[in-house]
Amino acid sequence: MIKSGIKFSKQILTIVFLFLVGTQILQAKIHTKKKNPEIGVLINVIDHDYENITDQQLNKIRKIGYKTIELGAYTKSLSPRFMITYSKLKFKTMGCGSSLYDLQNSIDEWIRKAHQLNQEYIICYWPWLDGAEHITREQCEESARIMNEIGEKCFNAGIKFAFHNHALEFGKIDGEFIVDLLLKNTNPKYVSFELDIYHMLKSGNDPIPFMENNASRITILHLFAMDNKSKYPLVGEGMNDFDRIINTGLNIGVDYLILEGNDLEDPMRFVEESYPVLKKFVR
């Protein structure tokens, strides 16, 4: 009887040990940066309504060389037709997400979607509960608190969480970037950052020192073109120091270089011709 009890206790200890080791491995996986970034495309480049994206366009994106897709902020279920083609082409879903308000109220549903798509990130594309017309320090602290809560839930579910910027996050409060206040008040264990280079440049600030100062937090770069004169721009057109920006991203160890764009004359041409521009940076 005693021997049976000892044997049973050993089995329990073994199970507990394996669980703890598995949890540590999962958490390490969540926070380990990739040695070489992946090139991806934000699917909204093609069309903001997924139902308008044809099977032929998805096939062409895959044929160009893109394996990774950021699905962006979608508010309705993806259609069976879209998902069948998407799955057949074996795209990797890097991430998708919504606003802070939406994620706060439905994070469990977003985690369920993330597991269904086997995606790596849930992304907060608007880290504010309102229109953010006059951002205060208190609002930054409140947003950071909510993002910490969301990020912890994601972390415990085996998913990474990041927030995205627009130009307004590079405004200042008492001489400090708003985005720095968000980063300072969020837990690096739970919250990382998707830096939109276009919007940062639009705010009139230099991305390189910011990237170097926040190397451990920035895991994704969003890349577009600044040249509004060109009918058919390429990624990086009109950006001073584009090569240095990308190389800085490589040096700090970003996980993804994601192509994005809006209001393009020919979105598929932009996606196709921008791929070799990004590919030259990745081994």
DAVEN-V570967 format. One record per helix or strand. SS is the DSSP state (a for helix, b for strand). FROM is the first residue (numbers start at 0). TO is the last residue. If there is no record, write none. Layout:
ss & from & to
SS & FROM & TO
SS & FROM & TO
//
This chain:
ss & from & to
a & 1 & 30
b & 37 & 41
a & 42 & 44
a & 49 & 51
a & 54 & 63
b & 67 & 71
a & 79 & 87
b & 91 & 98
a & 99 & 116
b & 120 & 125
a & 136 & 155
b & 159 & 163
a & 166 & 169
b & 171 & 172
b & 175 & 176
a & 177 & 183
b & 191 & 195
a & 196 & 201
a & 206 & 212
b & 217 & 222
a & 241 & 251
b & 255 & 258
a & 266 & 278
//
